[in-house]
Amino acid sequence: MFDPSDTPRIFATPLGVDFPQALVDGLLSRTTGASPDALARVDVFVNTSRMRTRVQSLFDGQTRFLPRIRLITDLARDPALHEVPPPVAPLRRRLELRQLIAALIAREPDLAPKAAAFDLADSLADLMDEMHSEGVHPRALQSLDVGDMSEHWARSLKFIALVEQYFEDDARESPDIETRQRMVIEATIAKWRDTPPDHPILIAGSTGSRGTTALLMDAVATLPQGAVILPGFDTDMPARTWGELNDAMTAEDHPQYRFAKLLKRAGVGPTEVQMWTNSSPPAPDRNRLVSLALRPAPVTDQWQTEGKAFQGITTATDDLTLIETRTPRDEALAIAAVLRRSVEDGVPIALITPDRNLTRQVTAALDRWRIEPDDSAGRPLALSAPGRFLRQTAQLLCDDTSAEVLLALLKHPLTHSTPGSRGDHLRWTRDLELQVLRGRYAPPSAEAITEWADRFAEEPARAAWALWVGETFLNQTQPGERDLTALVDAHLALSQRIAQGTTAEGTGELWEKTAGRKALETVTDLAENARYGGILTASAYRDLLLSVLNSGVVRDPVTPHPGVMFWGTLEARVQGADRVILAGLNDGTWPELPGADPWLNRKMRLDAGLLLPERRIGLAAHDFQQAIATKQVFLSRATRDEDSETIPSRWLNRLCNLLGGMSAEGKQALDDMRARGAVWADLATRLDAPTKVIQPEPRPSPAPPVSARPNTLSVTGVTKLIRDPYAVYADKVLHLRPLDPVRLQADARIRGTVLHAVFERYVSNADPTADPTFEVARLMDIATEVLEENVPWPATRILWHARIGRVADWFVAEERTRRATADNLANEVWGEVTFDDPGFTLRAKADRIDRQHDGLLAIYDYKSGEPPSDKMQKHYDKQLLLEAVIAKLGGFRDISASPVASIAYIGLTPKKTMQVALTAPDVDAVQAELLDLIRAYHAPDQGFTARRAVHKQRFDGDYDHLARFGEWDDSAEPVTVRVGQ
């Protein structure tokens, strides 16, 4: 295939050329006229499975022998290399490292927190892989001079010393994957050195960014029939610029740096690189423009000279569109619109971006047109249904099962997923939630669930289900540290039992479908290597499981649209499309900024011979340069994210700066690019715009039939009728009740209930003659008891106990004063009174009623917050005034009808008593106002207005969403509407 050559044989394809197609074309042209088996004798090594699949597909339909198309990693399967031992599983190596790191942290606790052991093991394993690939021994790191650096780098070398054992000769008997790959490459090269292959061997599509691959490329390029074919070679960069790519510290992030490094090792100049085919790039003028824009810094002088003389700006940018939107959502909608248009045009299109959040948003936007894209990246296993299920069941091993955790698992689609059993399970779950789990302080218990099921004697299957819930979901906590094998076994057994449900056998749908099979493969790998994990806590196991699941990818077998492809930057290198969208072009997204390296800084990496952090940026830059060279390109970015303004991708920023300053033609070309993009951005905003103007709903004031209106209210219900009549309508007429939260929080309502209980118990047995110090101590003992009974949150108990302690002295002194003129009659006492006209019953539960020595009554209410003012009591908050009406009429249990001398709010925060003296005419006036109010709301045309006179605007009511508050405000006039006629 090749003529003899004294120099390494390196070929390339220009930027923008479909590399797999060019590879096939070059192979066919070089074997034309040769024997029929010439092509079959060719070994082509590619770096990804997608590249291999694409190249193979290009030979489909041709009647001929085919070359052997193999992955570089397939060299490890060469039977001639049987002396190289098989690799150990990557998970095993990470588990071994975790044990080493945990032991080091135990000896030196100041190095790192114990909980960070697995994260450090994961990061250290990646560093070890890189060291194997680049041929760097840990001794090279130990010899680094860190005397003038911070103590952190000296500490990091202690961790790195842990992996030295994996680089010794005896460790090569059980190598990890990267070590074995380098051993295979070295053995292959040694074999070729002794017996060079007599058939062509090609390395195609690799940039040589990793040391092991670069070693193989160097060897293949010097074989008698070997060659390296580089993708996306910049033929427009001048020789002087190629010469500036020698320093890794300044040039590592340039797209052509890896090629310059390869050529330098091979002793080949850029002009000596031959083109693999004579294929012309689709946009040669754009290639020249982008090459100029991406020159290594400093570039200003080159822009000023070459930019002004640049010819063909309009041709270079004719098929470039720049879409700039305000938010990522708008960007996703604009991209979806472009994809939809391409489907209509019948033109295949590819979306290229490393931003997985953006691709998910675009997928959701395409769903409105029932377009399912061909997404090459899939989705993380941890986000699939089995992945979420396994994460949730692992949580059961860590903590006592809370109500929300139990409900989330019971409602998971894989729970009780044995065919035919799901319906009853969901029905019983709903009943359990509403009748048992909501509104509870304590976590759920098996006893409470069993007692609930026993109430349904006519459903014996419900009792069996409740028993299964109690035995399976509760009390599964694994305390202390346990062997990882035991934790994995316990977790898998628990997960399968939950998926199986109450049936006798099977695992439900847990391991079915693509995601289930991938999950089973992943947890099986974990189980097989668990013996290398040592002992750890259940919470550490949960974190380990999440890390393992995140390493898996699920690709659902949905038939996608053949003309809409989503590619990551790696996939884009080996695919071809005439129309592409380069999306998410913001710094931090594309390119992704290098993460913090906990082990080595840039100088230490350079001195040790490891890769610099900018390597990833350089690879991403090459992906960008290759993709933007396509025939028709859309560039998109959002100018803001959730928090702040975004920064354009450095390559897009350079291109825009170059165009804006090179000439008037360049500035016009940039304006035209933005104008074309603005069309799509505007279309995106109109996609979600309403098709017709929707008038907001008016402020409601429903007027139901008189027969449906409430004829019984509590005193607090009357207050609500005054302030928010709509809430009374929703509660008493529509019979809607707000759901209790799944888990009660320490809110004002619970605090008020607790304080009432404390002072009720104290007042019931208060002794005004006892020593005040003793009484204060007794009050605080009662507070301790009540808080222990009703407040399950330790921090809240302490806070509220201290709050009661601040008012205890004052309250005891006030109680002594009150007892000097009155006797306590009742606490927390119910009462009611019925008025024949208009047929209405008023109910109340009084906090406290005293009888003064003159025979008159005094009514008290404890307030945990600020008591209402006199004006608020007069016009709105009539709770105590209405209780005075009930007391006057003898409505309270075991308390005879008596005049009321006063009502008072005992405020606990701040400490004060707001007392209002009453006379008989005052109470009669309150009664008359009440009856007038009730008669008014028994008039057929009287509506129940929403938020008539709410206390504070910032507080939402339970029924504001039903009244569609927000479409109107409190200044809007209510609209009365007859309902229920």
N, C-alpha and C positions, 0 to 999 in steps of 0.2 A: 504493500500500500504506500510506503514511504521510501524515498531515495535515501541513501546513506547521508549522514550529516555529522559534522564535527561538533556542532553545538546542540544543546538541548532543544528539543522540538516542542515549541509552544505556539499554539494557534489561538485565535480569539474570534468572537463575533461582535459586531458593533452594538452600541446602545440602541434599544428599541426593536432589534430583530428578535423574532420568535425563536428562542434558543433551541427548544426541542425540534422544531421544524428544520432549523438550520443544521442541527446535528445530523438528522436523518438525510437531508439533502446532500451534505458533504460525504457521508458514508456511501450513498448510492453513486455519486459522481466519481468517487475514487475507486469503486469496484466495478464500474462499467467496463465491459470488455474482458474482465478477468474470468477465471473459472467460476462455475456456479457456486462452488463451496467457499469462495473467497470471503463473502460477507459472513458466512457462518463461523469462520475462524477468528472473527474479531471479538475481542472482549471489551465491552464498554462499561466502565464503572461510573455510576452516578451517585449523588449524595442523599437523595430522598426517594421514598416509595412513590410519591406523586410524579416525580420526574420519570421514574421507570415506567409507570403506568401510561404517562402521556406519550413517551417515545414508542412504547409498544403499540399504542393505539394508532400512531401515524403509519405503522406498517400494515395495519388491518386492510384486508381486501387485495393484498398483493401476493401473487403466487411466486414465491422465492424463498430461499433460505434466509433465516434471520440471524442477526448477531446475538451473542450472549449479552444481555443487558442485566447487569448485576449492581447491587449496592456495594459501596466500599466496605460496609460492615460484613458483607457476605464472604470476604476473605477469611474471616474467622472460622468458616465452615469447611475450609479446604482440607480434605482428608490427608493431604500430604503433610499437614501441620499437626499431626496427632500428638506430637510431643508437647504442645502447648496445652496446659491443663484448662479445664472449663472454668468460666468465671463464677464467682459467688453472686448471689442476688443483691442488687443495690440496697434493698431494704435491710438485709442482714448487716451490711457494712454500716449503715446508719444506726442500727440498733447497737452494734458493738461500740461505735463511737460514743453513743449516748452514755453507755455504761462507763467508758473511760473518762468522759467529761464529768459525769456525776461523781465519780470517785475523786477526781481532782478538786472539784468544788467542795466536796466534803472535807478534804484536807486543808484547802485554802478558801474559806467561805467568802472572803472579800473579793475574789476574782469575778464572781457572777452569782445571781440568784439561782437557787436550786431549780426553780420552775423553768429556767431558760435552757436546761440541758439538751432537750431534743432540738430546739431551734438552732442552738450552737452546733449540734451534731450535723444537722442538715446543711448548714452553711460550711462547716469544716469539710464535710464530704464533697461538696462542690469544689472547694479549694483543692482537695486532694486529687479529684478527677483532673482538674486543670494542671496540677503539677505533674501527674502521670503523662498527660497529653503533651505537655511542653518539655518533658524530660528534665524536670527540676527536682533535685533531692532535698528533703528538709534540711540537710546539713548546710545547703547553700543559704537557707534563710537564717539558720543559727549563726552564721558567720557575718550577717549584716551588722553594720555599725549603727546602733540606735542610741548611742550615748547622748547625742544632741537632740533627741526626740522626746516626746512625752512618755511618762511611765506606762501609758496604755499600750504602746507598741511593744514594750518589753514584756508586759503581761500576756499579750496575744501570742508571743513566741512560746510561752509555756504550753498553751493549748496545741500549737502546731507541732510541738515536740511529741505529742501523743501519737501522731500518725506516722512517726519515723519507722515504727515496726513494720508498716505495710509497704515499705520501700526496700527492705532487706531481701537478700537472695532467697531465704526460706519462705518469705511471703509470696514469692512468685509461684508457689505450689497451689495457692488458692487466691488468684488475682481477682481484683474487681474488673468491671467491664472495660474501663478506660485502660487499665494496666494491660489486660489481655489484648486489647486492640493494638496497643503499641508493640507488645511482644509479637503479635501476628505480623504486623507491618515490618518489624525488624527482621523476623525470620523469613518473610517473603522476599524482602530486598536481598538478604544474604543468599537465598536460593537463586534469585535472578542473577546475582553477581557471579555465582559459580556456573549456572546454566541459564543464559539469557533465553527467554521465550522466543520461538521463531514465528509467532503470530502477532498481529497488531493488538496492542493494549492501549486503551484510551481512558483518561480521566476527564470527565465532561461535566461542566456546570459548577464545579467547586471553586471557591475563592481562596482556599488554603488558609482560612482564618485560625484553624487549630493546628497545633504543632504536629500531631500525628498525621493528619491529612496532608499537611505541607511536606512532611518527610516522604510520604508515598508519591506525591506529585513530583518532587525533585527526582526521585528514582525513576519513575515512569518516563519522564521527559528525556532521560538519557539512554533508554533502552533502544536497541536497534530498530524495533518497530513500535516504539512507544510514542505517545504524544499527549499533551495536556491542552484542553480546549477551554478557554476562559470566557465567561459570559459577560456581556455589557462592558466591553473594553472601550475606553475613551480615546478615540483616534484624533480628536481635535485639540487635545492638550499639548502645548508646545514642550519641546525637550527641556527647556529651562525649568518649567514647572515640574516635570517628572523628576528633575534633579533635586527639587526642594522637598521631596517626599522621603527623605532619608532619616529624619529625626522623628522617632516615635512619639516623643513628648509633645511635639507640635503638629504632627501630621497624621496621627493615628485615626483621627475622626474624618479624614478625607475619603471619599468613596473609592478612589483608585489606589489607596495606600497599600493594600494587601498585594495587588498586582505588582506595584513597584518593588515591594520587598521580595516577591518571587523572582522577578526578572533580575534583581541585583544578585540573588543567590546563584541564579543560573548563568550569570554573565551575559545576559541578552539585553540589548537596548530596546526601548519602546518601538522604534522604527523597524526593528528586525522581527517583530511579531507579525506572523502571516495571518490573513483572514481565512477562516475555515471554509467559507463560501464567498461567492461574489454578491450575496444578498445585500441590498441597499436598505438603510434604515428608513422608516416611514416619514420621519421629519428631520432631515439632516441639519436644516437651519436651526431648529430648536435644540438639537444636540450641541451645536456650537454655542448657542446662547446659554444653556444650562451649564456647560463646561466652564464658560467664562464666569458665570455667577458663583460656581462652587470652587473656584481657585483657592488654594491654601492661603491663609492670612500671612502677611498683609496683601490685600488685593486692590486697594484703592488706586494705585498707580497704573495697574493693568487695566482697570475699568476706564480710567481717564484716557488711556491711549487706544486700547482695542475697542472699548465701548463706543467711542465717537466714530470709529471707522467701521463699525459693524454694519454689514449689509444683509438685508433679508429679515428685518425685524417683524414686518407684517406677516410674512410667510411663516415665521417661527411661531407666532402667537395666534394665528387664525383659528386653530382648533383647540385653543386653551380657554377655559372658562373658570373664573375665580368667583366662588360662592362664599360670601361672608354673611353669616347670620348672627343674631343677637344671642341666642341660647342654643345649647346642644339639641334640644327638642326641635327647634326650627331647622337646624342643620339636618337632622334625621328626616324631617318632612320634605325638605328640598331634595335630598338624595333620593327619597322614595319617589318623588315626582319625576326625577331624571330616569330612574329605573323603569317606571311605568311607561314613560315615553319611548324608551328603547324597546320595550316589549311590543308596543304598538308599531314601531318601525321595523320590527323583526331583526334588530341588530343585537348580537350578544354583547353583554356589558358586564364588567367586573368591578365590584367595590373592594378596594384595597385599603385596609387600615389595621393598626394594631389595637385599636380601641374596641374592646368587646362590649362595653356598655352602649357604644354608639351602634354597633351592629344589631344588638338586641332591640334598640329603639326603632331602627330602620325595619327590622323584621316585623315589629308590631304595626308600623305604619303601612307596610305592604299588605298586611292581612285584610285591610278594607277592600282590596281588589282580589283577594284570594290568590295572591302570588306567594309561593313558598320558595325562598332562595336556596341555592345550593351552597350551604355554608361549610367550608372545608374545616373550620376549627372545631365544630361540634360545641359541646358545653361541658363544663366541669362535672365530674361524677358526683361531687358533693352537692350540686344543685339539682340533681335528678331526684325522682321520687324515692328510689332505694337509698340514695345517698343521704337525703334528708331524714328518712326513716331510721337509718343506722345511727345517725348523729343524735336523734332524739332518744332512741333506746339507750345509747351510751350514757346520756344524761341521767337516766334512772339509777345507774351505778354510783353516781357521784353525790346526789343530794336526796333528801326526802322528797317524795313526789308531791308537787304543789298542784292545785286545781287546774291552773292554766297548762302546766306540762301534761297532766293527765288528759285534759280535753284535746290538746293539740295532737296527742298520739291516738286517742280514740277516733278522732275525725280524719286521721291520715288515710288516704285511699288504699294503703297496703295493710292496714290493721284489719284483722278478721276478714281477710280477702279470699277465703275459700269460696268457690262458686256456690251461689244459692243461699249464703248465710249473711250477706251484707245488709239486706233490708232491715231485718229485726235489730241488728247491731246498731244501725244509725238511729232507729226509732228509740231504742232504749238509751242510747247516748244522749239524745235530745232531752228525754225525760230526766235523766240523771243530772244533766246540767241545770235544768230549770228548777228541779225540786230538791236537789241536794248540794250541788257544788257552788252555785252562785250565792254571794252574800254571806260567806262564812269567814270567821277569823282563822280557825285552825285548818291545817292541811287535811285533805280527805283521809278517811280511815276505812278499813275493811268492815268494821262494825257498823258504821253509819250507812254504808252502801248496802250491806246485807239487810239491815232493818228496813231500809227503803224498799228493797225488792220483796220483802215478806209481806208488804201491804198489798201485793198483787197476787193473791193466792190462786186466782184463776189462770195465771201464766207461770207455770212451773219452769218454763225455759228461761224466763227472766231471772229467776233465782239462781239458776246454773250460770247464767251470764254474769250476774253480780259477783258470784263466788270466783269466777275466772278473773274478773277485773281486780278484785281484792288480792288474790293470790299472785297475779302476774305483774301488776303495775306498781304495787305498793310494797314497801319494805325490801327493796332490792339493793339498797346501798351496800357497797363493798368498802368497809372501813380500813384505814391504815394502808400499808404497802403490801402488794401481793405480786406473785409471779405473773409475768405478762401472759404466759400460756394460759393460766387459770382465768385471767381477766378476759382474754379473747374467747375462751370456751364458754364462760358464763354469759358474755355479751351475745354471742351468736345463738346460744340456746334460748336466751330470753327473746331475742329478735324473732326467731323462728316460731316461738310459742305465741307471740303477739300476732304475727302474720297468720298463723294457723287458726287462731280463734278458739272457739269451744268445740270444734270438730276433733275427731280422734287422731287424725294423721295429716301429713302434708305440711307445706310451708306457705300455703296461700299463693299469692302472685309475686312473692318477694323476689324470687330468683328468675322470674320470667321476663320475656321481652329483652331488647338489646341492653337497656340500662341494668336490668336485674342480672343478666349474665355477666356484664362487666363488673358489677358490684361483687358477685360471687367470686369471680377471678381475683379481685383485689383483696377481699378478706381472706380468701384461701391462701394467697401469698403471705399475708400477715400472719396467719395461723402457722404456716410452715416455718416461718423464721422467728416466731415468738420466743423460741428457746434462747435466742441471742440477746433478748431485751432485758434480762434481769428482772428486778422487782421495781414497781412504781405504783403510784396512787391511781385511783380510779379517774381523778380529774386529769392527771398526766396522760393516762390511756386515752381519754376523750380527745385531748389535743393531738395526740399521736394519730388517732383514727382520722381526724379532720385533715391532717397533713397528707396522710396516705390517700384519702379519697380525692383530695384536690389534685393529686398527680394523675388521676385517671380522667379520660375524656370519653364522652358518649356521643355517638353519631346516630341519630334516629333514622330508621330505614323509611323515611318519607320520600315519595317521589317528588323531587324539586322541579322547579321550572328550568328547563335546559339552557335558557338564555340569560339567567340572572345568577351570577356567581359572587360569593363572598370569599375573599382570599385574605389570609394573613400575609405579611410581607415575605415570609419564607416561601409560601405557596406561589406568590406572584412571580418569583424568579423562574419558575419552571412552566408557567402557563402562558397562553397567548390570547389576546383579545384586542380588537381594533378600537374599542371604546372602554375607557376605565375612569373610575372616580377615586381620587386619592383624598381620603377623608381624615378628619381629626388632626389637621396640620397645625398643631400647637406644640410649643416646646413643653416637654414633660409628658406628652402623649406620643408624638412622632417627630423627633426621636424621644424615646423614653429616657429620662435622665438617669445616669448611673446611680444605683443604690449605694447606701453607706456600706463600706467594706469594713467589717469588724476586725479583720486580721492584718491587712497590710495597706499602707498608703501608696500613693503613686510612685514615689521615689524608691520605696522598698521593692515594689513590683518590678520596676525597671531594672534595678540593680540585680534582682534575683533571676531575671529572664522570663518573668511571667507577663501575661497580657495586661495592658493598661485598661482602666475603666472605659476609656473612649472607644475601645474596640467595638462595642455594641453600637455606638453612635456611627462609627464608620461603616459598619455593615448596613445599618438602616439608611445611611446616606447613599450607599450603592443601590439599595432597593428603590429608593426614591428616584435616583438618576435613571435607573433602568425603566421604571414605570412611567415617568413623565415623558419618556421618549416614544410612547405609543402614539398612534395616529391621532386619536381624539381623546382629550384629557379634561376632566373636571377636577378642579382643586377646591376643597371646601374646608372651612373652619368656623368655629363659633367664637365670637369676640368676648363672651363672658361664660364662666362656668357658674356653679352654685354659689361661689364665694366672692369672686372678684373678676377683674379684667384678665383676659388671657394674653399670652405672648405668642405671636406667630412663630411657627416652626422656623428655625434658623435658615433652612434652605429656601422656604417661601419668602422669608424676609429679605434674603440676599437677592432673589430674583426680582422682587418688587422694587427694591432700592436701585438695582442696576437699571431696570427699565425706566424708572422714574427720573434717573439722572443722566442717562447716556445721551439722549437727544429728544427733540420734540416728537419724533416718530415713536420713540420708545415710550414716552409718557402717554401718547395717544393709544398705543397698543395696550398699555396697562389699564387705561380708562375703559377701553373696549372690553377687555377681559372682565372687569368688574361690572360693566353694564350688562353683559350676557349673564353673569351670575345673579345680578339683581332681579332679572326676570324670574329665575327659579326661586329665589328667596321670597319674592312677592307671591308667587304661586303657592309656596309653602304656607304663608300666613293665611291665604284664602282657603286652603284645604279644610282648616278647622273652623273657619268663620261660619256662622249660621246662614242657612240658605234664605231665611226670612227673618225679619225683625220680630223678636219675641218680646212682648210687653211684660214687664215684671208684674208679679201678682200684687194686688192691693193688700193693705193691712186688713186681716180678716176680723169679722165680728159676726160669727154664726149665730143664728137664732133658731134653735130647735123647738119642736112642739113643747107646750107647757107640760104635758104629761111626761115628757122625757127629762125634764129639768130636775136637779137634785132637790129633795125635800129634807135632807139631813146633811149637816155640815159640822165639822169641828170648829173650834174658835180660830185655829190656825187656818182652816179652810175659808172662813169668813175674811180673814186678812188677805188670803190669796184671791178671793172674789173681788176685793177692793183693788188690789194691786195688779193682778193678772187674771182677769175673768176667763180668758181662753184656756188657761191651765185647768180651771175647774171644769170647763166644758169637756176637755180631752179626758180628764180623769173620771168624772162622774157621769157624763153623758155617753162618751165613746168607750169608756171603761178601758182606757189604755194606761198601762203602768210601765214606768221606766224599769229596765232590767237592772238588777243588782250587779255590781262588778263581779268578775270571776274571783278576784281576791280583794277583800276590803282593804282600803288604805287608811292611814291615820289622819282622817279629815276632820273638819270642824264638827260634823254631825256626831261622829263617834266620841270626840272630845267632850262635847256637851252631854252625851249620854253617860259617860264615865263620871263627870263632875257631879251630875245630878245624883247618881247612885251613891257617890261618896258622901255628899252632904245629907242625903236622905237617911242613910244609916247612922250618921253622927247625930243628927237632930232628933231622930226617934228615941235615942237614949241619952240625950244631953242632960247633964246635971249642973244647973247654974251655981250650986253651992260647992262644987268640987274645985280643987286647986287648978287654976288656969293652965299651969305647966302640964299637969296630968291630962287635962282635956285636949291640949294641943297634941300631946303624944298619942292620945287615943285617936284623934282625927287622922294623924299621919299613919297609924297602924291600919285604920280602915282604908285609907288611900292605897296603901301597899296591897291589901287584900283585893280590893276592887281592880286595881291595875293588873295584878297577876291573873285575875279571872277573865278580864275583858280585853287586854292589850297584849298581843303576842309579839310585839316588836320591842326588843330590849332597849334600844336607844330612845324610842318614844316613851316607854315606861319611865325611864330616868328623867327625861325632859318634863313630862307631865307631873311626876312626883315632886320635882323641884318647883314647878309652877304652883302646885297646891301648897307646898311648904311656905312660899312667899306670902300667902294670904291667910295661913292658918291662925297666927296670933290675932290678926284683925278680925277674922270670922268668929273666933271663940269669944272675943271681947264684945262684938256686936250681938252674938247670941245671948250673952249674959244680960245685956241691956234689954233685948227683946223679951226675955223670960221674966224680967222684973215687972212687966205690965201685961203679959199675956201668957196663955198656955197653948202648947202645940196640940192641935186637934187631929190633923191627918197629914200624911205625906204621900205624894203620888196617888191621889184619890180621883176616881172617875165620877163624872156627874153629867146629867143631861136634863133638858127641859123641853117640853113640846108646847108650841103655840097653835091653838086651833085655827086662828086666822093669822097667817095664810096657810096653815097646815105644814108647819116646819119644826124640825127637831134640832136643837143646838146641843152639841156635846163638847166635853172638855176633860182634860186630865190635869188637875192642878198640882203644881210642884209642892205647895205647902199652904195649909190654912191654919191660922191661929185664932183663938178666941180671947179677946181682951177681957180684962177684969170687969169692964163695964158691960159685958155681954155682946159687944159688937165684934164682927169678924175682920181679920186682916189677911189678905191673900198675897203670897209671895211667888216670885219666879226667879230661878237662878239663871244668870246669863254668863256664859264663858267669855263673851266678848263685850263690846260696848252696848249698854242698855239703850233702848229708844228714848228719844227726847219727849218732852211733854207734848209738843206739837205733833210728833209722829204718832204718839198714842191717841191723840184726839182725832186725827184724820185717817190713819192707816192701821197701825199696829194695835188693834183693840183687844188683844188676847186677854189681858187681865181685866179689862172693863167688862168683857163678855162673861168671864168667870164670875165677876161680881153679880151680874144679872142672874146666873144660875144659882149662886149662893143665896141671893135674896129670895128666890122662889123655892128654895129647899131642894135643889136638884142633886146636890152632892150626897153620896152614899153615907148614911149614918150621921149626917149633919143636918139639924133642923133649920128651917128657914129663919134667917136672921139678917138684919141690916149689915152692910159692909162699911166699915169706917175708913179703910184705906187699902190701897194696892201698892205694891213696891217691887221693883226689880233689884235683886242683889247682884251687883256686878262684881265679878271676880278678877277681871282684867279690863280696866283698872279697878282698884278696890273702892267701890262706892255703892251706896244704896239710894236709889231714886224712888222716893215715896210720894204718892199723890193721895191727898185726903179726899174722901168722897162723902156726899150727902145722899139721902134718899132721892131727891129730885135728879141728882146727877146720874144715878143708876137708872132711874125711870127714863131719862133722856136717851141713854145708851140703848135701852131696850126698844124705845120708839124708833131710833135710827136704824137698828137692826131690822125691825119689821118692815120699815119703809124700804130698806135695801132689798130684802127678800121679795116684797111685793113688786118692786121694780123689775126684778129678774124673773118674775112670773108673768110679766106682760109679754104677749106674743111677739111684739116688735122689738123687744129689748135684746140686743146681741151681746155675746160674750167677747168683748174686745181683747185682742192680744196686747200684752204688755201695756196696760192702761196707765199704770203709775208705778213702775218698778223702782225699787229702792236705789240700786246702783246699775248704771248702764253697762258696766263691764262684766256683769254676771249673766250668764246664759241660763235660761229656764229649761226645764225638762222637755218642754214641748215647743221650743222656739223653732226647731227644724221643721216640725209639722206645720207651724204657722208661716213657714218660709221667710222667717226674719232674715234680713239681709237684702232681699228684693225690695223691702220697704224699711223705713227707719221710724223712730218714735215720734217724729214730727208729722208723719203722714196721717191723713184723716181715715178713720176706719170705715169700711164698707159693710153694712149689715146685709146678710144674705139668709133668707129662710132655708133651713135644711131639714131633712127628714120628714117632709110633709107627705 
